[in-house]
Each structure stands twice: as structure tokens, then as C-alpha cells.
Amino acid sequence: MNRYFLIALLSCMLTSCWTWQPKELILPPTASFTIANNNCTLGCVVTFNSNAPTATSLKWEFGDGGTSTEANPTRQYTTAGNFTVRLTATNQAGSNSTTQTVTVNNPAAPVPNFTIANGDCVAPCEVVFTNTTTGGATGFQWNFGDGIGTSTQQNPRYTYQTGGTYSVTLTATGQGGANSIVLPVTIRSAPPVVAFTLNNNNCVAPCEVAFTNTTTGSVTSYQWNFGDGIGTSTQQNPRYTYQTGGTYSVTLTATGPGGSRSTAQSVTIRAAPPVATFTLGNDNCNAPCTVNFTNTSRNATSFRWDFGNGITSSEQNPSIQFSTAGNYTVQLTASGANGTNTTTQTVRTVVPRWRSVATFPGVPRSDVGIFVLNNRAYVIGGVLGADRFSNEVWEYDGNGNQWNQKRSISASGAYGVGFTNNNTGYIIGHTTDLGNGSSLVHTYNPGSDSWTNRIESSLQNRPFCQACAVNGKAYLGVGFNQTTLVEYDLNTTSATTIPVPAALNSVGGGIRFPINGRCFIGGGFTIINNQVSIKTQAFEFDPGTRQFLQRGDVPENTLASPVGPRSFFLNVENGQLYLYQNGQFSTVETGNKPSFNRGGIFLFSIGNTLYYGGGYNFSNSSLPRFTDIWAINLN
């Protein structure tokens, strides 16, 4: 029972109030409410619904300083947190309050993202960025990664000037904070734009041209080709000297991250006028002699020589023989694209002279065998007088002008014919019986100073034969009794006979020497019915084809010896010298003629020097033999 009702009843009984009428009882309100959208995110609107039907007034306290008297108010919180909401309900009977908590959360930070359009373009190029950020961003900051570009636009565009891979950063900011994302964008570099200028074009060679590189773009290296087949460079701004005139295509290739490009220009170099110059070798030589001309002209494409002796040439570096002594004005005219030029020099040739050299130290003799080995002459045996022969061997050293006695040959004799092969000396026909000849082949080793000999049956019955060695084979002459040559292999000692022309049948003596890979065969004599017949016909025998090529007649009473690349013949009666060349004979003037009219002389050559000496007097062979030795330089 309500306590207020009991108080009223008791009061009436005490006052004798027997007539009782009850009054309406008013009770204090009960405060309660519900909340819609509790535990929401900052910025949300919270709705409150009261449940206090007996209240005559309501008061709301929202916990953030705000209040309301509405029955069902709404509230938007401006800060995040936990807020205690109080509702107080009031009527005439009193008041009643209740509380609840509202939770307002801070919002999450934005989630940034974007897409890229026109990436992988060639610089300079524009890239479009589309912002796809979520989460309520309120602001954006872009950094385009090249150290230059930024933006605060939502969807910016940006132009990259150079190639590379750039890290693009988007930062999105909202109520809940800021987040960033980084994405790469690749911009391809453009190949360089290649260009250059040149200075001193159209100059006269030799001249230097300067090249200025005006290439633009990203470049890591340069390669120049100056177009003359010689010059290149990797410098940025090279200089190059052109030696000759012409039009040259100059190419510059520039390479960078975007690739390589090239460009070319023509440079014109004017040819310089020709300058005719030459040098000459072997000047002041003993005629006949060959002079070598070395052309040192510049800027010339053709030449004309006039040697002052009736000979002309268009060769660049000719070699010309001057047959007689004299002073010759040699003229060279050089022609080129820019004119002609002429120069002259004088060639002096002198008459060679015989000079006396070291006297033969042995017993005077004639009809010796001779060969020349390693620039030394070896004199073998010889006739000392009537029925007297020698087996001595003497070596003549032309450099030291001295004679040295060497080991003697195995037997005395004379009339030997010498030749050499593979650092070995050979003597055939060394005999004391000229009428029968000899079948022995004697070989000499200069290193050990020793002789060996062997019988060669093919030499039998070939008295007074001659010999010539070419390419490892000896070609042994006919002699008085035969009609064939003997091809004798000096390595295998095998022998083959070769028929000779009729003019060489049974010819003894004569002349044999190698010339240009052939054997010269000529001169000599035959003895038929005790009648001596002098032969003058000459041939060159070609071992390759085994052909006999007829040449001009041999001058009478001559002996021959090669001197360097040429061959000279000496008339032993009067000392006249002849040059054999191209199959013909020509006389050679000498400044003097020492004692000649001799038979059985020594005749040999060392280098370009011809030697003769010894022998007997043609007019009286019983007189003592000679020991004097003479030399003439035939360079």
C-alpha cells in the first residue's frame, strides 16, 4: 500500500472525518531511453528516443556539453570518444534520471590507389594519373619521382622530359589520417638527335678539319668515321688531318639509353699540287751499271721519267741500266689531279778500272779449278809446267784481300770445273790426262776443310767437259766425245742424259754458268782429225722444259763469270770486257787493260767484283806462269 494513502487515512480518523472521499495519487516519473546508431563513426548522427510517459519535462545531457529538452532529440558528435548520456524526467511528484554510453569512433585513414595511362612512352611525353583512392580522403599529394614534379590535384597529368623509371607517390589524407602508395612509371629515352658541324672544309691536303658535335638528347658515347678508310675517333669534338684530296663521307653515331642514331656529311679536301722528288741508289757506279730510282713524289697519280740516255719510263720506281760512263740528267715529271711538277737530278757513271790485288802466293800455275763459296774463292790444283800438276787448294778472301792455303785435294791435276750447291763445293774433270777426262766427283766441306770423292760413271769419256748447277742439279757438259748433257742430281747422285743440239756435239771447253734458273752453254772448240775448230754459238738450257734456247754468238777467246745478277765475258787476248744480258752481248768500257794475252787464267767473281790472274803467256806457254791478280768493280 502506498505510504501516502496511509497518512491520509490516519489524518481523517483523528479528526472524526467519517465521510471519506479518495484523491488521485500522482507518482514521480520513471526515466528511460533508447539510442539509435550507437557506436558509430565520427560525423554520424545519433538519435535518442525517451520513454518517460509521466514526465512533465525532460532534460538530456549528451556528455559533450550539449543538452536538449526534446523528447526524441538527435546529436552529431564532433569528436570521437565515449560519451555518457543522461536523461532526467520530472513531474509534480519529482524527478528520475538514467544514463547510457554513446561510443563515437574515429574514421579509418583513406586507402590510396591510382592507375597510369601512357606509361612506357618516349620522352618527352605526358602521363595521365587516375586517382582510385577509397576511404574518404580530404586531400591528395602527388610526387612524380623525377625530383621536379608534384601536384595536389585529384587526377593530375604530368610530362616527363627524360627517360627513366620513376617512383610515383600518392599520399591521401582524411579524418582518419594519411596513407601513401608508390607505383613505378617507365619512360623510354628517345635516341639522340645527331648533328655536327665542320670547320675548314674545302682545304688543301694535307689539312686538319675540326668537327663540332651538336648532338642533343641523352648520349653515352660517340663514334666518328672520317671516311678515308683510316681515321676514326670516340672524342666528342675531334680534329682530323686528311692526307690526300677527295670527297669523304663523315659519319657520326651517337649512342644513348634510347638507342643509337647516325648522321653523315661530306667533307671535301682539295688535292695539293704534285711535288716531284726522287732518290737514286748506286750513283757514281762503274758503267755498265743499274741505277735504282725511288720515287718519293707526293700528290701524284702518274709519272714520266726521262733518264737522259734515250730511255723513258712510266713506272713508279724504275731500275735503269746505264751502259757507258757519263753524266746523265734524269728528269721526273709527276702529274696529279691538281697539275704537274718536274724535278731533275744528275746520275754519274764512271768507267770501271782494273786494280791489282793480293798476288797469288803459291807456285805459279794455270788451268786451275775454281768455285766460289760463302764469298770466298777456292783455287784447286793447276798446271805448274810441262807434265807438272798441283793438288794444292788456296782460298781467297776478297774482304781481307788475302790468300789462305787449305787442305789439298786427293790427287794432283788440273782442268777442273767447279760449281757449288747447298754450302758444298764441287770439282769435276780434275785430271792430268786432258784427252781422257776424269770420272771422279770431288766435294769440299768448308766447315771441316775436308774433301771426299766418288766415281760418277756418266762422266767417263767426257774430256774437257764443263758444268753448271741449278736447283740442286748439275748439268755436265758434252766434252770432246759426246752428244748429250748429263743431269746429275747432287742429292741422290742419280744421273740422266739429255740430247743436245747438233751445234754442241763433241764441243769441249766452252763456258757454263747459271743465269736466271737456266744454264748458259756456249763457246768452246772441237778437235776433229787434229783440227781445232772454235765454236761461238750460245744457248740457254731450261731445266724445266729441257729446251735449248739459242742466243747471240759468244765473243772469241772469252771466259765468263756471273757478277751479281749479271754475267760478264773477258777476252783473254786483249782484255775486252762484254756484258751478257737478255741473250745479247755488249762491250763494256774499262779505264785500263792490264797484262792480258794469257791462257788458262783464274777467272772468278765475289759479289760485284770480277777477278782474273795467273795463267800462261799465249805466245809462249813455256814461259813461267803468272801470279798477279787483278780486280774490277762492276756494280
Buried (B, 14 or more C-beta within 10 A) or exposed (E): EEEEEEEBEEEEEEEEEEEEEEEEEEEBBEBBBEBEBBEBBBBBEBEBEBBBEBBEEBBBBBBBEBEBEEBBBEBEBEEBEEBEBBBBBBBEBEBBEBEBEBEBBBBBBBBBBBEBEBBEBEBEBEBEBEBEBEBBBEEBBBBBBBEEBEBEEBBBEBEBEBBBEBEBBBBBBBBBEBBEBEBEBEBBBBBBEBBBEBEBBEBBBBBEBEBEBEBEBBBEEBBBBBBBEEBEBEEBBBEBEBBBBBEBEBBBBBBBBBEBBEBEBEBEBBBBBBBBBBEBEBBEBBBBBBBEBEBEBBBBEEBBBBBBBEBEBEEBEBEBBBBBBBEBEBBBBBBBBBEBBEBEBEBBBBBBBBEEBBBBEBBBBBBBBBBBBEEBBBBBBBBBBEEEBBBBBBBBBBEEEEBEEBBBBEBBBBBBBBBBBEEBBBBBBBBBEBEBBBBBBBBBBBEEEEBEBEEBEBBBBBBBBBBBBBEEBBBBBBBBBBBBBBBBEBEEEEBEEEEBEEBBBBBBBBBBBBBEEBBBBBBBBBBEEEEEEEBBBBBBBBBEEEEBEEBBBBBEBBBBBBBBEBBBBBBBBEBBBBBBBEEEBBBBBBEEBBEBBBBBBBBBBBBBBBBBBBBBBBEEBEEEBBBBBBBBBBB
